Amino acid sequence: MTTFANGRVNKISIERWLNRARQRITSPQFIISIILLLVLTYLVLVPLYGLVERTLVWDDSDTRMSQEIEPGEITLFHWKNVLGGRVAHPFFYKPLLNTLFTGSVAAGFALLLGGLLSWFVTRTDLPARGWLKTLLTLPYIIPSFAIALAWETLFRNPNIGGQPGFFQIVFNVPPPEWLSYGPVPVIITMVIHFFPFALLLVSGALETIDTQLEEGAELLGASRFTILRKITFPIVAPAFLAAFVLTFGRTIGTFALPYLLGTPARYHTLSTMLYTSLKLGFDPIAYILGIVLIFFTTLVVYASNKFLGGNLRRYETVGGKGFKGEPTRLGRWRWPSFTMIGGFSLITAIFPLALLAYQTLMLIDGRFGLDNLTLHFWIGQSDPNIAHGEPGVLHNPIILGATWNSIRLAVVSSILSALLGLIVAYLVVRNRKSFLSKLLDQISFLPFLFPAIAFGAMYLTIFANRHGPIPALYGTFTLLVIISVIKRLPYSVRTGASAITQIGQELEEAAEIEGSTWFQRIRKIVMPLATSGIVAGLMVTFVGVMRELSLIILLITPQTRVLMTLGFGYTEENLIQLSNALVLLVTLITIIGELVVWRLGKSRLSRLRAK
């Protein structure tokens, strides 16, 4: 009898387990998770596999070395050639050392500058701190391409090529060649572009310091410098290290700055050599350089997480015993500090754009006199004697088409990225203990580890040809949307997760009891309450895609060119005025789009809360 009862209990338990398993695998969350996992695997891991595979087989171009080579056969020749062959030094080791040198030095100075400025705008009574912080972040919003063009306009050296720059016009002597092109201008422009990134990272830690620690030291007679050195800095040391590591990870993958300011002096980094190798037809070498870039970026992120994961508790300053965040008084240095920081922000954020705008009005590049001003490059018709016959921006069908492509790409990508990021974030947050959700979270984060130009090379290896049912997407607008959405997915998932975490699960449970389906709960509860995450995801993606160059430079064709790639092409053709005009147009559209998304978009999405 007991055996029969135990058997019946076991049978009931198995049936319950099977019912729960059946209910789980037929739920919308599970089905959507599986679909997203398969899609992201194909769009993230398969291109990475394709990149590695192309370095381990003979390429079609290799047949020029020997007729006996069979394309597609496995070989280690390319790795041996890059690591120890004839091309090792010029194509790999020298660009690698240049990359590590410029990246580390630029990251160090960006952190020093960003950390100091973040202390002023977050921890002191500096006048107009909010406005100054906004102004200081502009160099990061401005395309790095614009900063490079502005530097070249300032310090162009006619001995290397081109017309004289502003420096020579003012001082009547050409600038030193090392100041025009090479590692020095690359590092300086990287610092200008990335110090706002370090500023934003460090500001969060500085805002949470309990000022009672500093006030206690001040009462004991410590100077402001001593307090800063022995209390403030040690407390925010993890944030400083994280900022350095993440900034370094971005600098080593930068393409526009070292290409425009380093290539004329034959100063190559891994990213510029990758692009050059593809242009020369050395595809396997370019793909190996892409893998090396991915390796270093992954190593940087891992080192950051490894350090912070085990050392954060040693620097906790906000606990349950009360918190005080009073700003430090600058005293008689208050207004001098405001003047210096305000002047610096104007020089780094406004002056480059003003200089580029003035240059677009020059009929002949390099002549800064008022008699050389013209509106031809904005409203002029085609003239064979000016700019190879290229009409001005408002009458140029190529530029107008590229403008439409840029706006369309940014809008479509930002909407898809924000929605996809929100769905992935919801599945990860609501099922955080599930292996499936953890795997989905990890795969959605992987694009963050891939430098933009290396990610573009990955997609070039996969989508240049047809693979089974997947057609060749190279040269299509669809491919640009896909790579833009996937590359920005880690950001939209993080912004979406922060919003989902704040939404109580009991709201969905109550709606489920009332008979609402999963899709109805997402549409009527989650999306209205996650407005902040959606808007943040829209903003991050729109700004990033509008000023993107490195990610799509390898995938653009004449039919799909956007403003940034068209401006890059004008620069290579020495049509500087038109290139500057397009960079200004990108900057204007980016700022307007950011304001529209933040104000108009947020107000429209928030109306859903009332329904």
ZIKACOR-V239308 format. One line per field, one symbol per residue. burial: I if it has 16 or more other ideal C-beta (glycine too) atoms within 10 Angstrom, else O. A space follows every 50 residues. Layout:
burial=???
//
This chain:
burial=OOOOOOOOOOOOOOOOOOOOOOOOOOOOIIOIIOOIIOOIOOIIOIIIOI IIOIIIIIIOOIOOOOOOIOOOOOIOIIOOIIOOOOIOOOIIOIIIOIII OIIIIIIIIIIOIIIOIIIIIIIIOIOOIOOIIOIIIIIIIIIIIIIIII IIIIIIIOOOOIIIIIIIOOOOOIIOOOIIIIIIIIIIIIIIIIIIIIII IIIOIIOOIIIOOIOOIIOOOIOIOOIIOOIIOOIIOIIIIIIIIIIIII IIIIIIIIIIIIIIIOIIIIIIIIIIIIOOOIIIIIIIIIIIIIOIIOOI IOOIOOOOOOOOOOOOOOOOOOOOOOOIOIOOOOOOIIOOIIOOIOOIIO OIIOIIOOIIIIIOIIOIOOOOOIOIIIOIOOOOOIIOOIIIIOOIOOIO IIIOIIIOIIIIIIIIIIIIIIIIIIIIIIIOOIOIIOOIIOIIIIIIII IIIIIIIIIIIIIIOOOOOOOOIIIIIOIIIIIIIIIIIIIIIIIIIOII OOIOOOOIOOIOOOOIOIOOIIOOIIIIIIIIIIIIIIIIIIIIIIIIII IIIIIIOOOIIIIIIIIIIIIOOOIIIIIIIIIIIIIOIIOOIIOOIOOO IIOOIOOOOOO
//
